[in-house]
Amino acid sequence: MKCTVVLAVMMLSLCAYREVTGKPAPKGAKAPPQPISPVLQSPDTYGAVREVSRHAQKEDTDTDTILIRKPNMKEDHQKVCCLHANILGYYLNSILPLRHDMHHQMPQLREDLARVARDLSTHGCVIDEYEDHANSVAFKNELKRMGPEGINKAIGEIDILFTYLTDFCVVV
């Protein structure tokens, strides 16, 4: 079954390449990396992330502060993935429950993100292992410094977190 799905994804990728470029895919072209969690490819989850994030951003008055730092692109993808899984765990346990009723998409989004966290955990991300990572510490310190406004800021940046999870939590 997995081989059939992988083959179908590869064929769709090659067809999409042909459609976008107008020429056949180069010989020996590889399929794009697949996400560890299928939720990271869900259009419904992506839409919910975008809606909830934009909703929170409308209330954000501190546009100079960024909570989620850009990852070190030279670091191993698995490490960057697990770092952001750590931050996701913090969102699930300490941020999203505080604003569970801020948007009608929030309950489904929390459920989807919890599934991502479980999937990453079963693929080797020991979330607590990244508690002391500089990006995780900076995120939590800045969030604490901002007080209640930090919660809204963090929810407004959930799209950034989701993008990093989508980009780095892949099987190559």
Secondary structure as the mmCIF struct_conf table of DSSP 4:
data_model
#
loop_
_struct_conf.conf_type_id
_struct_conf.id
_struct_conf.beg_label_comp_id
_struct_conf.beg_label_asym_id
_struct_conf.beg_label_seq_id
_struct_conf.end_label_comp_id
_struct_conf.end_label_asym_id
_struct_conf.end_label_seq_id
HELX_RH_AL_P HELX_RH_AL_P1 LYS A 2 THR A 21
BEND BEND1 GLY A 22 LYS A 23
HELX_LH_PP_P HELX_LH_PP_P1 PRO A 24 PRO A 26
TURN_TY1_P TURN_TY1_P1 LYS A 27 GLY A 28
HELX_LH_PP_P HELX_LH_PP_P2 ALA A 29 PRO A 33
STRN STRN1 GLN A 34 PRO A 35
BEND BEND2 ILE A 36 SER A 37
HELX_RH_3T_P HELX_RH_3T_P1 PRO A 38 GLN A 41
HELX_RH_AL_P HELX_RH_AL_P2 PRO A 43 LYS A 58
TURN_TY1_P TURN_TY1_P2 GLU A 59 GLU A 59
BEND BEND3 ASP A 64 ASP A 64
BEND BEND4 LEU A 67 ILE A 68
HELX_LH_PP_P HELX_LH_PP_P3 ARG A 69 PRO A 71
TURN_TY1_P TURN_TY1_P3 MET A 73 LYS A 74
BEND BEND5 GLU A 75 GLU A 75
HELX_RH_AL_P HELX_RH_AL_P3 HIS A 77 TYR A 90
HELX_RH_PI_P HELX_RH_PI_P1 TYR A 91 ILE A 95
HELX_RH_3T_P HELX_RH_3T_P2 LEU A 96 ARG A 99
TURN_TY1_P TURN_TY1_P4 HIS A 100 ASP A 101
BEND BEND6 MET A 102 HIS A 103
TURN_TY1_P TURN_TY1_P5 HIS A 104 GLN A 105
HELX_RH_AL_P HELX_RH_AL_P4 MET A 106 THR A 122
TURN_TY1_P TURN_TY1_P6 HIS A 123 GLY A 124
HELX_RH_3T_P HELX_RH_3T_P3 ILE A 127 TYR A 130
TURN_TY1_P TURN_TY1_P7 GLU A 131 ASP A 132
BEND BEND7 HIS A 133 HIS A 133
HELX_RH_AL_P HELX_RH_AL_P5 ALA A 134 MET A 146
TURN_TY1_P TURN_TY1_P8 GLY A 147 GLY A 147
HELX_RH_AL_P HELX_RH_AL_P6 PRO A 148 GLY A 156
TURN_TY1_P TURN_TY1_P9 GLU A 157 GLU A 157
HELX_RH_AL_P HELX_RH_AL_P7 ILE A 158 PHE A 168
BEND BEND8 CYS A 169 CYS A 169
STRN STRN2 VAL A 170 VAL A 171
#
